[in-house]
Amino acid sequence: MKTNMNAPESDGAVSQALADWRLAPRRDPGFRSAVRARLAAPGGLTWLGYLRLHAVPVAAACGLALIAGSWLGQKQASERAAADRAQLAESYVRALDARTMALP
């Protein structure tokens, strides 16, 4: 025999269990304004204030990024220049090769 889960007998037990678990927190009329105030200025710092307080780490990070970018850019440029130089030398030698020259 199949039992119906939506029967009133089982529904009453579930309702009673849910009612026992229900919480009733007390109301705080200043909750929303407190949340808005905390979101408006977390820690009371602006970007400039944060930079002033953390000037040394920010300057170190900027300097490190500048040095790393310069070094990597110079390395990439020298590799590209070497590849271009090799290609130019190869095309120059091919142009001088008598076996590949066209006769007039």
QUIGIGI-V573439 format. One record per residue. N is the residue number from 1. RES is the residue in one letter. PHI is phi in radians with two decimals (none if undefined). PSI is psi in whole degrees, -180 to 180 (NA if undefined). Layout:
BEGIN
n/res/phi/psi
N/RES/PHI/PSI
N/RES/PHI/PSI
END
This chain:
BEGIN
n/res/phi/psi
1/M/none/136
2/K/-1.64/135
3/T/-1.77/145
4/N/-1.59/122
5/M/-1.25/-20
6/N/-1.66/16
7/A/-1.17/148
8/P/-1.05/-30
9/E/-1.14/-47
10/S/-1.32/-28
11/D/-1.15/-36
12/G/-1.15/-38
13/A/-1.22/-40
14/V/-1.17/-43
15/S/-1.07/-40
16/Q/-1.14/-41
17/A/-1.14/-42
18/L/-1.17/-37
19/A/-1.14/-35
20/D/-1.19/-29
21/W/-1.50/-14
22/R/-1.15/135
23/L/-1.80/150
24/A/-2.27/82
25/P/-1.20/152
26/R/-1.32/150
27/R/-1.43/139
28/D/-2.12/109
29/P/-1.17/-22
30/G/-1.68/11
31/F/-1.10/-50
32/R/-1.11/-42
33/S/-1.18/-34
34/A/-1.18/-40
35/V/-1.14/-44
36/R/-1.08/-39
37/A/-1.16/-39
38/R/-1.21/-34
39/L/-1.33/-29
40/A/-1.11/-47
41/A/-2.49/87
42/P/-1.12/121
43/G/1.31/-2
44/G/1.27/19
45/L/-1.89/142
46/T/-1.70/177
47/W/-1.09/-43
48/L/-1.15/-38
49/G/-1.11/-40
50/Y/-1.10/-43
51/L/-1.14/-37
52/R/-1.14/-41
53/L/-1.24/-30
54/H/-2.04/42
55/A/-1.14/-42
56/V/-1.16/-50
57/P/-1.13/-36
58/V/-1.17/-43
59/A/-1.15/-39
60/A/-1.13/-42
61/A/-1.14/-42
62/C/-1.14/-43
63/G/-1.12/-42
64/L/-1.11/-42
65/A/-1.13/-38
66/L/-1.16/-44
67/I/-1.15/-45
68/A/-1.11/-41
69/G/-1.14/-40
70/S/-1.15/-45
71/W/-1.12/-46
72/L/-1.16/-37
73/G/-1.14/-41
74/Q/-1.15/-40
75/K/-1.12/-45
76/Q/-1.15/-40
77/A/-1.16/-40
78/S/-1.19/-37
79/E/-1.13/-41
80/R/-1.18/-40
81/A/-1.11/-40
82/A/-1.13/-41
83/A/-1.15/-41
84/D/-1.13/-40
85/R/-1.10/-43
86/A/-1.13/-41
87/Q/-1.15/-42
88/L/-1.12/-42
89/A/-1.11/-42
90/E/-1.12/-44
91/S/-1.19/-32
92/Y/-1.18/-44
93/V/-1.14/-40
94/R/-1.11/-36
95/A/-1.21/-28
96/L/-1.55/-11
97/D/-1.20/123
98/A/-1.18/-26
99/R/-1.25/-25
100/T/-1.76/-4
101/M/-1.31/142
102/A/-1.53/137
103/L/-1.41/143
104/P/-1.29/NA
END
